[in-house]
């Protein structure tokens, strides 16, 4: 197998890293929103699926 040359066909991870460095603050803001949304969704699912204890 041959490695791709310097400028040819960079991997998606390298492109994502380069984009994140270039748009640092916006990327962190979007990452924070995604983390907050996922956490909220998981808490909501846990709350809706909580067990019902009789007499409690």
C-alpha positions as CSV (number, residue, x, y, z in Angstrom):
1,X,0.0,0.0,0.0
2,X,1.2,3.5,-0.7
3,X,0.7,6.5,1.5
4,X,-1.1,9.5,-0.1
5,X,1.2,12.3,-1.0
6,X,1.4,15.5,1.0
7,X,-1.5,17.4,-0.5
8,X,-3.5,14.6,-2.0
9,X,-6.7,13.3,-0.5
10,X,-6.3,14.1,3.2
11,X,-8.4,12.0,5.5
12,X,-11.7,13.2,6.9
13,X,-10.2,13.4,10.4
14,X,-7.4,15.6,9.2
15,X,-9.9,17.9,7.4
16,X,-12.1,18.0,10.5
17,X,-9.2,18.9,12.8
18,X,-8.0,21.6,10.4
19,X,-11.5,23.0,10.3
20,X,-11.8,22.9,14.0
21,X,-8.5,24.8,14.5
22,X,-9.6,27.4,12.0
23,X,-13.0,27.9,13.5
24,X,-12.0,27.2,17.1
25,X,-14.6,29.2,19.1
26,X,-17.5,28.3,16.9
27,X,-16.6,24.6,17.0
28,X,-16.4,24.7,20.8
29,X,-19.8,26.4,21.0
30,X,-21.4,23.8,18.7
31,X,-19.7,20.9,20.6
32,X,-21.1,22.4,23.8
33,X,-24.6,22.7,22.4
34,X,-24.4,19.1,21.2
35,X,-23.1,17.8,24.5
36,X,-25.9,19.8,26.4
37,X,-28.6,18.5,24.0
38,X,-27.4,14.9,24.3
39,X,-27.3,15.1,28.1
40,X,-30.7,16.7,28.2
41,X,-32.1,14.0,26.0
42,X,-30.6,11.2,28.1
43,X,-32.0,12.7,31.3
44,X,-35.4,13.1,29.7
45,X,-35.4,9.4,28.6
46,X,-34.3,8.3,32.1
47,X,-37.0,10.5,33.7
48,X,-39.7,9.2,31.4
49,X,-38.6,5.6,31.9
50,X,-38.2,5.7,35.7
51,X,-39.7,2.8,37.6
52,X,-43.0,3.3,39.4
53,X,-42.6,2.2,43.0
54,X,-46.0,1.3,44.6
55,X,-46.9,3.3,47.7
56,X,-44.0,5.7,47.1
